[in-house]
Amino acid sequence: MPIWRLTPIDLASPLWTASNYTGIAVIRAATERDARQAAVQGFGKELPSIPWHTHPWYQLALVACEELIDSGYPETGPTVILEPAEYTSW
């Protein structure tokens, strides 16, 4: 399964209040969409003022996403947040 690096690029957006984390994340997931979904699930907090579909980790203008080649992380296993360490579940 691919390894993805998600990098916040616009932290000035008020949408970031819906996230417990605003740094670079590394996620093992089948697709970019799955990686972004894992970030929302792992870092998100529910706020009535911010609908789930506008969460910052979903926004292309707020978070860049790139597939990492030879990342050093195992490519087998379930979708998981690999970095930051405090959010990993394996």
Residue pairs with C-beta under 8 A, 6 or more apart in sequence:
1 28
1 29
1 30
1 75
1 76
1 77
1 79
2 28
2 29
2 30
2 31
2 67
2 68
2 75
3 26
3 27
3 28
3 67
3 68
3 71
3 73
3 75
3 82
4 26
4 27
4 28
4 29
4 32
4 35
4 65
4 66
4 67
4 68
5 24
5 25
5 26
5 65
5 66
5 68
6 24
6 25
6 26
6 27
6 35
6 36
6 39
6 57
6 63
6 64
6 65
7 24
7 63
7 64
7 65
7 66
8 16
8 22
8 23
8 24
8 56
8 62
8 63
9 61
9 62
9 63
9 64
10 61
10 62
11 22
13 56
13 59
13 62
15 50
15 54
15 55
15 56
15 59
15 62
16 22
16 56
16 62
17 47
17 50
18 44
18 45
18 46
18 47
18 50
18 55
18 56
19 43
19 44
19 45
19 55
19 56
19 57
20 43
20 44
20 45
21 42
21 43
21 84
21 87
23 84
24 83
25 39
25 42
25 43
25 81
25 83
25 84
25 87
26 68
26 71
26 73
26 81
26 82
26 83
27 35
27 38
27 39
27 79
27 80
27 81
27 82
28 73
28 74
28 75
28 77
28 78
28 79
28 80
28 82
29 35
29 37
29 38
29 79
30 79
32 65
32 67
34 79
35 65
35 79
36 57
36 58
36 63
36 65
38 79
38 80
38 81
39 57
39 63
39 81
40 52
40 55
40 57
40 58
42 81
42 87
43 57
43 87
44 52
44 55
44 57
56 62
56 63
57 63
73 82
77 90
80 88
80 89
80 90
81 87
81 88
81 89
82 88
